[in-house]
Amino acid sequence: MNKTLMTSLLGAIAMGALFAAPAQAAGIGACLITKTDTNPFFVKMREGAKAKAAELGVDLKTYAGKDDGDNEGQVAAVETCMADGAKGILITPSDTKAIVPTIKKARDAGILVIALDTPLDPIDAADSTFATDNFQAGFLIGSYAKAKLGDKAKDTKVGFLDINSKQVTVDVLRDQGFMKGFGIDIKNPNVIGDEDDKRIVGHDYTNGNPEGGRKAMENLLQKDSGINVIHTINEPAAAGAYEALKAVGKEKDVLIMSVDGGCPGVKDVQAGKIGGTSQQYPLLMASMGVEAIKNWADKKEKPKNTEGKNFFDTGVALITDNPVAGVPSISVKDGLAKCWG
């Protein structure tokens, strides 16, 4: 009797395992790999991806580099996602060129790869890119700074607080967009630092964080204490720059312009620490990315680009409470209502 019962139980367990296997194999695994896990921009991106994954029943795993520039950490994360059988990978690449061979391996294995916020170099190294038009984001704040200064823009001294020395695509696009908007002649549109406009004091590196922004601002002030316009890669770097200026009593003498549009950054615009910022929508990028992976797994359909562009444009808006003629913007109140959608 006991032997018969045991045999039946073992058979039932075996049948259960047999029928469970296809359901597990049919599950949709996805990965989100960000540059860091501390920058508020990427924190919000992770929130958006997790919420959409839970809604759609996607098994999402998240990874991040140890800092903004950790290519090795992102390579290891992609390889882990491949080994786990992920159907899709969302990535904000730290090194837009160095990561490409690893991304190719993932795509060759049938994994959908979508770059978020930061395009790969070349951009078609990913299946798709969901991002702000980063050139337009830079152009808006450059145009605003030029209009705000008026005739003084011809004799101003401009500094750039970039990410790092790796010429990351998002960095290049924002820099070049700012220059175009401000009226600085762009040389090679794919290169930072080749411009010869005498108004440019220089470029320094922040790693996209407040401490880096503070140190980079101090370095530029040592080059020229008369600097009065600063373009920052993001709002954490802008916050550090402001603290460096405040420490030497120059916080009211320098117009800081930035990109991100996170709630802390918009509040810094409200407080007058940042002159204006171009708002991005990372939650939208990430949630749409998860939807695209689900669609790829179910239907083998890849996302389409915005008409006339080689990526899907998730939108950008200049935020300021001091608008200028000819430069479209939204108010701080509206920016706070949208941070970060």
Summary of the structure (lengths in Angstrom):
residues: 341
radius of gyration: 23.1
end to end distance: 63.6
largest distance: 98.3
contacts: 1242
relative contact order: 0.14
helix: 48%
strand: 16%
